[in-house]
Amino acid sequence: MHDPRKPRPLNPRTLSVLVADSHSFSRELIVEILRHLKIGNIPSVRNTAAAFNTLNEVPVDLILLSWDRNDPFDALAFARDLRQLEDHRLRRLPVILLTGRLTRQQVIAGRDAGVDEFLSKPVSPVALRQRLEMVIETPRPFIDSSIFLGPCRRRKNPADYFGERRRQIDLPVMIDQDEVARRSPIRQILAELRETCAALDSGHSPQLASALAQIRATKSLAAEQDDHALVAGLVSFESYIGIAAPLGQVEEPVTSAALSALEQLAALPPAFSVARDTVSLALDQIIQKKNAA
């Protein structure tokens, strides 16, 4: 077996990526995106015990950990335990953390736990491939000392930076494809829509008018791009907001789940048809269930 910290060209077909995610829908979506990226072997698990069993039974090149709010799978605890393994190769495996709310505090906590790279949800296939390239082609040096076990925390990369720009004298940095994806017009309006829905009151409030206007604006952009799946999802979400808000029955878990699905559709290119169908079906089920209630 090769040294997981030795740089080598990324060859997706020979790569084995372990996906650890407690939510079946999210796990299946990540696996489908990896399949489309031509990854050769993709074992997937839902909890810590299954993850360590798989590592002991299946050759793995890197690990994708999913970490969301109220997640029963403690990704950081798993990363810390991984770095303490006696098996020299396993404890040096690269780890990429996927999370829906990537903050400076999460990056610091992840670095301290031994995470290599970070990626925000919804998952952009281009950004995911970039992170795979980073941990395979330019892996962080591994520190094995009495005070820290894990990838070097000093290397600068896109996930380490939270400002608009670095100092003028700094060297150019890699373009973060995750940030590029988030800055698309549709993703920006959806981010605004999420904030509006979080403040949505009952009745014909200003927030309701703003939410409907933002949905219409997003539909217009999606229609210009012939993104029929996203348009259909927006139509469904519009129907839910239009029915539930005047009755004072807007539920945060429903709006959050629906917006996550819309954001994921916006992040997935048309070529990812199977993954898009998976997201679209889940969104349709959410809205139909609530509208029929």
HELIX and SHEET records of a PDB file:
HELIX    1   1 PRO A   12  THR A   14  5                                   3    
HELIX    2   2 SER A   24  HIS A   36  1                                  13    
HELIX    3   3 THR A   48  GLU A   57  1                                  10    
HELIX    4   4 ALA A   75  ARG A   83  1                                   9    
HELIX    5   5 LEU A   90  ARG A   92  5                                   3    
HELIX    6   6 ARG A  104  ALA A  113  1                                  10    
HELIX    7   7 PRO A  125  GLU A  137  1                                  13    
HELIX    8   8 PRO A  158  ASP A  160  5                                   3    
HELIX    9   9 GLN A  177  ARG A  182  1                                   6    
HELIX   10  10 PRO A  185  ALA A  198  1                                  14    
HELIX   11  11 PRO A  206  GLU A  224  1                                  19    
HELIX   12  12 HIS A  228  ALA A  244  1                                  17    
HELIX   13  13 GLU A  252  ALA A  267  1                                  16    
HELIX   14  14 SER A  273  ALA A  292  1                                  20    
SHEET    1   A 5 SER A  44  VAL A  45  0                                        
SHEET    2   A 5 VAL A  17  ALA A  20  1                                        
SHEET    3   A 5 LEU A  62  TRP A  67  1                                        
SHEET    4   A 5 VAL A  95  THR A  99  1                                        
SHEET    5   A 5 GLU A 117  SER A 120  1                                        
SHEET    1   B 2 PHE A 142  ASP A 144  0                                        
SHEET    2   B 2 LEU A 149  PRO A 151 -1                                        
END                                                                             
